[in-house]
Amino acid sequence: MHALYEPVLGLMRTVAQDIMMPRFRSLTADQFAEKTPGDYVTIVDRESEAFLGEALARLLPEARIVGEEAAALDPGVVDRIGEGVAWIIDPLDGTNNFTEGRSPFAIMIGLTVDGAREAGWILDPVSGRICHAARRSGCYIDGEKVVSRRSDGGLPKAAIATYFMPAERQAEVRRRAEGRLEIVDIPRCAGEQYPRLILGQNDIALYERTHPWDHAAGALMLEEAGGRIARNDGAEYRLDVPGKGAIAASTPELWDLAKAVLFD
């Protein structure tokens, strides 16, 4: 996996420089549209995925390509994700932020073998920050090995997208969290949320949706840094096992706290 680090990073930087940043804050009305209500796709998503898919296929000809936009057109793309080698591509994570002309947004690539997360890359095109992890080799941010840690002082900070929830569930979550968790805003970008957990800015994240491209890279980074991600009932989070929802936390102890507060 180490031999792939620089080649993959180089492809991501090319996308950021040649496809993404030239269109940041300059999208025209015909360059983005709603896939589903409130969920946008842009010309950048499509061009980024096409470039990365072709280039990654040349790096590992035996690997299948599982891209977010391809899966939006054909859900069968994710079938057999647990078989063999696969590149998991999120060509523009945080698309809604991008269309609004603000960060964060990211490029995310994961590499899996038989459904297991083996390597991941997250590039922030605005700051240039690169996060990378490989199984059993640790998590690195801008080349420095990192260990996830709790935020400083006060209640644990929980990034929970309450507006994705029905009104009753929103009220229940806020009632349960009262005095035990501080609910903080989400960045609307998994490529930013995972680094926040690792770097001690947030302690807990509750995900309602767990698409492979949103979590293949970041979940491995969190685990390699010493954190934990699992389904809401404690079951292992695997890309090849269907399920809804997941809790991610910067330490196993904070994961246990989140589960107790939000679901028990």
C-alpha positions as CSV (number, residue, x, y, z in Angstrom):
1,M,0.0,0.0,0.0
2,H,2.9,2.4,0.7
3,A,3.9,2.3,-3.0
4,L,0.4,3.7,-3.9
5,Y,0.6,6.7,-1.5
6,E,2.3,9.2,-3.8
7,P,0.7,8.1,-7.1
8,V,-2.9,8.4,-5.6
9,L,-2.1,11.7,-3.9
10,G,-0.7,13.1,-7.2
11,L,-4.0,12.2,-9.0
12,M,-6.0,14.0,-6.3
13,R,-3.8,17.1,-6.5
14,T,-4.3,17.2,-10.2
15,V,-8.1,17.1,-9.8
16,A,-7.9,19.8,-7.2
17,Q,-5.7,22.1,-9.3
18,D,-7.2,21.4,-12.8
19,I,-10.8,20.5,-12.2
20,M,-12.0,21.7,-8.8
21,M,-10.5,24.9,-7.7
22,P,-10.9,26.7,-11.1
23,R,-14.6,26.3,-10.7
24,F,-14.8,27.1,-7.0
25,R,-17.2,30.1,-6.6
26,S,-17.6,30.3,-10.4
27,L,-20.1,27.6,-11.2
28,T,-22.7,28.6,-13.7
29,A,-26.4,27.6,-13.5
30,D,-26.0,24.9,-16.1
31,Q,-23.1,23.3,-14.2
32,F,-25.0,21.9,-11.2
33,A,-28.4,20.3,-10.6
34,E,-30.3,18.4,-7.9
35,K,-29.9,14.6,-7.9
36,T,-32.5,14.3,-5.2
37,P,-34.2,17.2,-3.2
38,G,-31.4,19.1,-1.5
39,D,-28.6,16.9,-2.8
40,Y,-26.6,18.4,-5.7
41,V,-24.3,17.1,-8.3
42,T,-22.0,19.4,-10.3
43,I,-19.8,19.2,-13.4
44,V,-16.9,19.0,-11.0
45,D,-18.2,15.8,-9.4
46,R,-18.6,14.2,-12.8
47,E,-15.3,15.3,-14.3
48,S,-13.4,14.5,-11.1
49,E,-14.9,11.0,-10.9
50,A,-14.2,10.3,-14.6
51,F,-10.5,11.4,-14.3
52,L,-9.9,9.5,-11.1
53,G,-11.7,6.3,-12.2
54,E,-9.6,6.1,-15.4
55,A,-6.3,6.9,-13.7
56,L,-6.9,4.5,-10.7
57,A,-7.8,1.7,-13.1
58,R,-4.4,2.1,-14.7
59,L,-2.7,1.9,-11.3
60,L,-4.4,-1.3,-10.3
61,P,-6.0,-3.0,-13.4
62,E,-7.5,-5.7,-11.2
63,A,-9.5,-3.3,-9.1
64,R,-13.1,-2.4,-9.7
65,I,-14.2,1.3,-9.5
66,V,-17.0,2.2,-7.2
67,G,-17.7,5.9,-7.6
68,E,-20.5,8.0,-6.1
69,E,-21.8,9.4,-9.3
70,A,-21.7,6.1,-11.1
71,A,-23.7,4.6,-8.3
72,A,-26.3,7.4,-8.4
73,L,-27.0,6.4,-12.0
74,D,-26.7,2.6,-11.5
75,P,-27.0,1.4,-7.9
76,G,-25.7,-2.0,-9.0
77,V,-22.2,-0.5,-9.1
78,V,-22.0,-1.3,-5.3
79,D,-23.0,-4.9,-5.7
80,R,-20.2,-7.3,-4.9
81,I,-18.3,-4.5,-3.1
82,G,-17.1,-7.2,-0.7
83,E,-15.4,-9.2,-3.4
84,G,-11.9,-8.5,-4.6
85,V,-10.1,-5.2,-4.8
86,A,-12.0,-2.0,-5.2
87,W,-11.3,1.7,-5.4
88,I,-14.0,3.7,-3.6
89,I,-14.2,7.3,-5.0
90,D,-16.0,10.3,-3.6
91,P,-15.0,12.9,-6.3
92,L,-16.3,15.9,-4.4
93,D,-17.4,15.4,-0.8
94,G,-19.3,18.4,0.5
95,T,-20.9,19.2,-2.9
96,N,-23.6,21.4,-1.3
97,N,-20.9,23.5,0.4
98,F,-19.1,23.8,-3.0
99,T,-22.2,24.9,-4.8
100,E,-22.7,27.6,-2.1
101,G,-19.1,28.8,-2.6
102,R,-17.8,27.8,0.8
103,S,-15.6,25.2,2.3
104,P,-15.2,22.5,3.6
105,F,-15.2,20.1,0.7
106,A,-12.8,17.3,-0.1
107,I,-11.7,14.5,-2.5
108,M,-11.8,11.1,-0.9
109,I,-10.4,7.8,-2.1
110,G,-10.5,4.4,-0.3
111,L,-9.0,1.1,-1.3
112,T,-10.7,-2.1,-0.1
113,V,-9.9,-5.8,-0.4
114,D,-12.9,-8.2,0.0
115,G,-14.8,-5.4,1.7
116,A,-12.1,-4.6,4.3
117,R,-10.8,-1.0,4.4
118,E,-7.1,-1.2,3.5
119,A,-6.0,2.4,2.6
120,G,-7.6,5.8,2.4
121,W,-6.8,9.4,1.3
122,I,-8.6,12.6,2.0
123,L,-7.4,15.9,0.4
124,D,-8.8,19.3,1.3
125,P,-8.3,21.3,-1.9
126,V,-8.5,24.7,-0.2
127,S,-5.9,24.1,2.6
128,G,-3.9,21.3,0.9
129,R,-4.2,19.2,4.0
130,I,-3.8,15.5,3.2
131,C,-5.0,12.7,5.5
132,H,-3.9,9.2,4.9
133,A,-4.1,5.8,6.5
134,A,-3.2,2.2,5.7
135,R,-4.3,-0.8,7.7
136,R,-2.0,-1.6,10.6
137,S,0.3,1.3,9.6
138,G,-1.4,4.2,11.4
139,C,-3.0,7.5,10.4
140,Y,-1.1,10.5,9.1
141,I,-2.1,14.1,8.6
142,D,0.3,16.1,6.5
143,G,2.9,13.4,7.0
144,E,2.7,13.4,10.8
145,K,1.4,10.3,12.6
146,V,-1.6,11.2,14.7
147,V,-3.5,9.6,17.6
148,S,-7.1,10.7,18.1
149,R,-7.9,12.5,21.3
150,R,-10.8,14.0,23.1
151,S,-11.6,17.7,22.8
152,D,-10.4,20.1,25.6
153,G,-12.7,20.8,28.5
154,G,-16.5,20.8,29.0
155,L,-18.9,18.2,27.7
156,P,-18.0,15.9,24.8
157,K,-18.7,17.6,21.5
158,A,-21.2,15.6,19.4
159,A,-21.6,16.5,15.7
160,I,-25.2,15.4,15.0
161,A,-27.2,16.3,11.9
162,T,-30.5,16.7,13.7
163,Y,-32.1,18.3,10.7
164,F,-31.9,15.0,8.9
165,M,-34.2,13.5,11.6
166,P,-38.0,13.6,12.0
167,A,-39.1,16.3,14.5
168,E,-39.8,13.6,17.2
169,R,-36.3,12.1,16.9
170,Q,-34.7,15.6,17.0
171,A,-36.4,16.3,20.2
172,E,-35.5,12.9,21.7
173,V,-31.8,13.4,20.8
174,R,-31.7,16.8,22.4
175,R,-33.4,15.6,25.5
176,R,-31.0,12.6,25.8
177,A,-27.9,14.8,25.2
178,E,-28.9,17.5,27.8
179,G,-26.2,17.8,30.3
180,R,-24.1,14.9,28.8
181,L,-23.2,16.0,25.3
182,E,-22.8,19.3,23.6
183,I,-24.4,19.2,20.2
184,V,-22.3,21.1,17.7
185,D,-22.7,22.0,14.0
186,I,-21.7,19.5,11.4
187,P,-19.5,20.5,8.5
188,R,-21.7,18.8,5.9
189,C,-18.5,17.0,4.7
190,A,-17.3,13.7,5.9
191,G,-13.9,14.6,4.6
192,E,-13.8,17.3,7.3
193,Q,-15.7,15.5,10.0
194,Y,-13.3,12.6,10.4
195,P,-10.3,14.9,10.8
196,R,-12.2,16.8,13.4
197,L,-12.7,13.6,15.4
198,I,-9.0,12.7,15.1
199,L,-7.7,16.2,15.9
200,G,-9.7,16.7,19.1
201,Q,-12.1,19.3,17.6
202,N,-15.1,17.0,17.9
203,D,-15.6,13.9,20.0
204,I,-18.5,12.1,18.5
205,A,-20.3,12.0,15.1
206,L,-23.6,10.4,14.4
207,Y,-24.2,9.4,10.8
208,E,-27.6,8.7,9.5
209,R,-26.3,7.7,6.0
210,T,-23.3,5.4,5.5
211,H,-22.6,5.3,1.8
212,P,-19.3,3.6,1.1
213,W,-17.7,6.6,-0.6
214,D,-18.5,8.8,2.4
215,H,-16.8,6.5,4.9
216,A,-14.3,4.1,3.3
217,A,-11.3,6.5,3.8
218,G,-12.3,8.3,6.9
219,A,-13.5,5.3,8.9
220,L,-10.1,3.6,8.4
221,M,-8.3,6.8,9.4
222,L,-10.3,7.0,12.6
223,E,-9.6,3.4,13.5
224,E,-5.9,3.6,12.7
225,A,-5.7,6.8,14.9
226,G,-7.3,4.9,17.9
227,G,-10.9,5.8,17.5
228,R,-14.0,3.7,16.8
229,I,-16.8,3.5,14.3
230,A,-19.6,1.0,14.6
231,R,-23.3,0.7,13.8
232,N,-25.7,2.2,16.3
233,D,-26.3,-1.2,18.0
234,G,-22.5,-1.9,18.3
235,A,-22.3,-4.2,15.2
236,E,-19.1,-3.8,13.1
237,Y,-19.3,-1.2,10.4
238,R,-18.4,-2.9,7.1
239,L,-18.8,-1.5,3.6
240,D,-20.1,-4.9,2.3
241,V,-22.8,-5.4,5.0
242,P,-26.0,-3.3,4.5
243,G,-27.1,-1.2,7.5
244,K,-28.3,2.2,8.5
245,G,-26.6,4.6,10.7
246,A,-23.3,4.6,12.6
247,I,-21.6,6.2,15.5
248,A,-18.0,7.4,15.2
249,A,-15.9,8.6,18.2
250,S,-12.4,9.7,18.8
251,T,-11.9,7.0,21.5
252,P,-13.6,3.7,22.3
253,E,-14.7,5.2,25.7
254,L,-16.4,8.1,24.0
255,W,-18.1,5.6,21.6
256,D,-19.5,3.8,24.6
257,L,-20.8,7.1,26.0
258,A,-22.4,8.1,22.8
259,K,-24.2,4.7,22.5
260,A,-25.4,4.9,26.1
261,V,-26.7,8.5,25.8
262,L,-28.2,8.3,22.4
263,F,-29.6,4.8,22.0
264,D,-29.7,2.8,25.3
